[in-house]
């Protein structure tokens, strides 16, 4: 039985750094003819590609997401063509028959039969917001790395402020560090004017903590790290202003997401929007969204045996974010509908699987919130915890149940 031709005229594009190879597959009465052409990745070459597609009446295009090289091609063709962006694993060519022209032809052959699953691509405005939010995430990681380096320099110099203060980078602690850097060999100064509030009760411990030895080289290193942290913080603040400006058009959706438990920071809500967008119609169900985010088990079954039920590696940005939110919310007793579900799953499957289940629960809630334009409603999740009205047990069974839950039975007075 022959495969159905879904796209009579389509194009497969093999993307490289300096050039792209395009192959148009035209099918007429069951016979497919091919046209191949190579274009430069300069803007002029990409416009020639667009013109060539237009001349051949080919609006349907498929290409693989090769590194970052596909983005300029996508930007040029986006307004005029229906683009399907494919993961490289879905268009991998047969070994031994791989050339640039054959790769483009192979993509076109798969695409004409609609055998390629397209990747989710949000609108341009959301993609721009996504790019900025991911850069903010990188800056945050850079700042964490620099703070660790500063802490390591203090440890090497036997300045043990971290053993006394809760935050080495707090106001009082940084005042002490700045004073130490003025003259690294002098640690006999009066630190009482430099500290504030409850830190004054820890004055004897602080005097012992700063009794170390900072070499001139370590002092210069700490100064460089400190200036770098301040510069990163300044650049991050500038970036956040741009992000807030771009996210104003999604104010309604942001406020709805902020009603979800553990979503208290506006940048957390914006990060979710930048990854999944605001139009939930692109995902048929919440399960499709959870699968895209890498919060569902992968299918790896053979001969009736499941070889693995691990979650996929998809969602490398949104999944860690949701896991952090899930870890925070299960520690709070303000949301029993979530905590009770976590404890039930943890008892059967362990902590890690329970956290993934709660992360999926949060993403499902976000899906329904954005789709229905309604705030989070905890009552919808409490219904599962309500026991049936006609459920009865004997006194002996109640005592056994209480003992199994760790209760100590006392005699009636």
C-alpha positions, 0 to 999 in steps of 0.5 A: 500500500503506497503512502498518501501524498499530503503535500504535492509540492513541498521543499526540504532544506538542509541547513549549514553554517555558510549555505543551505541546500533546498530540494523541491519535491513535486508530485503529479499522478504518483510521480515525484520530480525533484529540483535542487539548488544551493543558496548562501546563508547571507541575507541576499542568498536567503532572499533568493531562496524565498524568490525561488520557492515563490516561483515554484509555487512551494509554500510548504517547507521543512527543515531541521533545527541545526544549532542556531543556523536555522534561525536566520532562514526561519526569520526570512521564510516565516511570513511567506511559507508554512515552515515545519521545523524538525528535530534532527533525530526525526530526519536522520538519513540512512548511513552510507547514503548521506550527502547535502543534496541527498539530505535535502531530498530525504527531508522532502520525501519524508515531509511530502508524506507528512511523516515529520513531527514539527517542533513547537514554535511560538510567535516572534514576540514570544521568541524574543521574550524567550531569548531575553529570559534565557539570557537573564538565566545565564547572567544569574548563573554567572553571578552565582559562579562569581559569588562561589569564587569570592567565597572560595577566596575567603576560605583560602584566606581563612576568613570564616564569615560564612560560619557566622552570618547567614548571607556572606553577601549581606550588607554587614558582611560586605562592609567587613569585606570592603574594610578588609580589602582596604588593608589586607594585613590589618584585621584588628579594626573595630567592626562594630560600626560596620554591622547592623541589627541582630549582627551586633549580638554576634560581635565576638564570633565576627572578630574571630571569623575575620582573624585570617590572612589575606595575601595581596594577590587574593585581595586583588582577586577578590576586588576583581570578582566583587567588581564583576558581580556588581557589573553583572548585577547592573547589566541584569537590572538593565535587561529586566527593564527590557523584559518588563517592557516586552511583557506588558502585552501579556499582563493578563496572562502573567497575573493569572499565572501568579495565582498558581501556588509558588509562583510569586515572582513576576519573572517566574511567570514571564519565564513560563510565558516565554517558553510555552506562549499564551495560546494553548490551542497549539497543544491539543490537551494538557498531556501534550504540553507536559510531554513537550516539557519533558514531564512524562515517561518516555515510551521504550517497550519491546516484546511487551516489556517496558525497558524504561519509564524515565522522563525525557530530556526535553524542556531543559529550561522550563522543567527545572523551573517547574521542579523548583516551584514544586519543591517549594510548594510541597514544603508549605502547608498553605496548599494541602491539595498539593502537599497531600498529593505529594505525600501520597505519591512519595510514599509509593514512588519516592521523593523524585517521582513525586516532585515530577508529578507535582511539577506536572500538576502545576503545568497542567494547572497553568494550561487550564488557566491560560486556556480558560482565562480563569485564576487558579482554583484550589477546590478543583484539586481538593475533590480528590481528597474528599472521602465517600460519605457512606464509607464505614469501618469498625472500631477495631479497624479504626484502631488498627488504621490509627496505629498504622499511621503512627498514632499512639492509642490512649485509654479513655479516662 
